[in-house]
Amino acid sequence: MATAVKAPADAGGTDSKIIQRDSVVVRFAGDSGDGMQLTGGQFTLSTALAGNDLATFPDFPAEIRAPQGTLFGVSAFQINFGSTRIETAGDQPDVLVAMNPAALKTNLPMLRKGGLIIADSGEFGERNLKKAHYAGNPLEDGSLEPWQLLAFDISKQTLESVKPFGLGNKDALRCKNMWTLGLALWMFGRDREPLINWLRGKFAKNELLRDANIAALNAGHAYGETAELAGPLKQFRLAAADVQPGLYRTVTGADAIALGLVAGGQLSGLPMFFGGYPITPASAILHALAKLGEFDVTTFQAEDEIAAIGAAIGAAWAGNLAVTSSSGPGIALKTEAIGLAVMTELPLVIINSQRGGPSTGLPTKTEQSDLYQAVYGRNGDAPLPVIATRSPADCFEATIEACRLAVQFMTPVMLLTDGYIANAAEPWRVPEASDFEPFPVLFHEEPPAEGAKYNPFTRDPETLKRQWVRPGTPGLMHRVGGIEKSYATGNIDYSAENHQRMTDTRKAKVDGIARYIPAQAVEVGNDHGPLVVVGWGSTYGPIRQAVELLRTQGHDVAHVHIRHIWPLPANLGELLRRYDRILVPEMNTGQLKTLLRDQFLVDAKPLNKVSGQPFRIAEIEAAIREMLDA
């Protein structure tokens, strides 16, 4: 958690080696053992403390540990930060830190022309060049002329800085990421002290590693201060962002979901039970919740996905706010049990951190290809509400909304996030507890009249939700299960007429939720016009930036972003019909586009991307221009 005070603007500034910028995009890239995620994470911390707005994009390799120096093993971390509002991790890096040839080769196409490459020349030996499929050394053959190049032996510099501590070469080179981080801190005028304090805590039980890493950090910083390097090595200065006063902390999507679940438990007055099984990129939610037991949170790592949701359904039956989480393949395994939760009408929050598919697919890459699975993917007619988060910080409120719908309507709810949102970070203004209206659960405790049998499917006439009874409540013994139950008695009844009525009722209950969710608003632009760009999930940032850019150039284009995927907001169809054309960018082959066409008979056009990478602003801008010119 960090707070920041906006400092007065620097009145000086005649030094030609200091560049004033509104925003900068930096990408750290290296072998998966080089600590690039750690470097990026700590640079993010220093950036947040400096008061900049920011957005990050950790880009993991799919392999647990690919052969060192290969193209498959490159790990990268991108951060976009500045004094203006930041919505995305940036289209193109301004600075690329490449720790080996493979990192340079895989990330160079993303670097803007004229951008700065900082390369560890000590790693550009013949063996590593061959692994990266380079015929020659790009640092020497002139192929990098479109960019600025700063190449020096970071490995050698690191070894020299930690030499007094007597570490072997292998352990000494593990400090290389701290040396690089120190140089980055100097380049962007960041304070080293918070990072030094972090290292003291991390290596509290190993003074040798603590002191070696601190020495490497300081040496990288000193190199920037003292090296007489002409040309590309410059300092950047970015003012603090002008943001609303308050307490801020950086959160990933997984962090914000965990906090949102805790808040949902507090607002509903229920203990929270989380049943999960490790899977990328959903595992971080379990890790975060495991540290929050003091808030009446129980976490259970089950032996498999099916056991995890089975335990969660049992917890819901017992009167808990029940949650389970996975990614697409795990959600597929949970599908039969999700149908059981629909049939028994028990509240259950199901979190799907989407990744590239199908099957194992792209385990560490992002995609939005589970919308069909969320809305339709169960046997029988088994409707449930579906909510989509749009950014890491938004996960907090979206999760609370999922908890509210689950307990207020006695239904499982699916919350869609994705790999980008789960792993990315951004500043979050910590809200006041009073900002949120409680939704306390009132369990049914009144027994039926003497001689009568209790029917657990007695419903609220307005919302159609059934009553929720804690097991063991006197006079209210009952059973629920996967076989169809009688509408009138709650007994097993799979007659044709009863099944028709119960199916229609479950559908009407979920459809009716549209009356209890906000009307669809327009994010940017007018509520009518020649073109609207409709998005959901993590496409929010690039869509908004592209639309705002085009509006400043005089184009009449609007942005609508949907949180409630099912049921859709009651006014959405009428709103979309006010526009001449509809463009739907999404990281799949057109799933929301199909849903909108199906529900509203509108001619929505797709813009699809399934590369495992998020949309760039320029891609959406180009598609909008093409539609406006057509």
Salt bridges, closest charged atoms under 4 A:
ASP31 OD2 - ARG65 NH1 3.02
ASP59 OD2 - ARG27 NH2 3.00
ASP59 OD1 - LYS365 NZ 2.66
GLU87 OE2 - ARG85 NE 2.80
GLU87 OE2 - ARG544 NE 3.74
ASP94 OD1 - ARG21 NH2 3.42
ASP94 OD1 - ARG112 NE 2.58
ASP120 OD2 - LYS176 NZ 3.30
GLU123 OE2 - LYS176 NZ 3.39
ASP171 OD1 - ARG174 NH1 3.18
GLU193 OE2 - ARG200 NH1 3.60
ASP211 OD1 - ARG210 NE 2.90
GLU225 OE2 - HIS221 ND1 3.68
GLU305 OE1 - LYS334 NZ 3.02
GLU345 OE2 - ARG459 NH2 2.66
GLU345 OE1 - LYS509 NZ 2.92
ASP394 OD1 - ARG563 NH2 2.14
GLU401 OE1 - ARG404 NE 2.83
GLU401 OE2 - HIS564 NE2 2.88
GLU445 OE2 - ARG470 NH1 3.91
GLU484 OE2 - HIS499 ND1 2.71
GLU484 OE2 - ARG506 NH2 2.97
ASP511 OD2 - LYS507 NZ 2.59
GLU523 OE2 - ARG390 NH1 3.06
GLU523 OE1 - ARG544 NH1 3.72
ASP527 OD1 - HIS528 ND1 2.83
ASP527 OD2 - ARG578 NH1 3.15
GLU548 OE1 - ARG85 NH2 2.54
GLU548 OE2 - ARG544 NE 3.17
ASP556 OD1 - ARG551 NH1 3.87
GLU574 OE1 - ARG578 NH2 2.58
ASP603 OD1 - ARG597 NH2 3.82
ASP603 OD2 - LYS605 NZ 3.40
GLU619 OE1 - LYS609 NZ 2.95
GLU619 OE2 - ARG616 NH2 3.93
GLU621 OE2 - ARG625 NH2 3.01
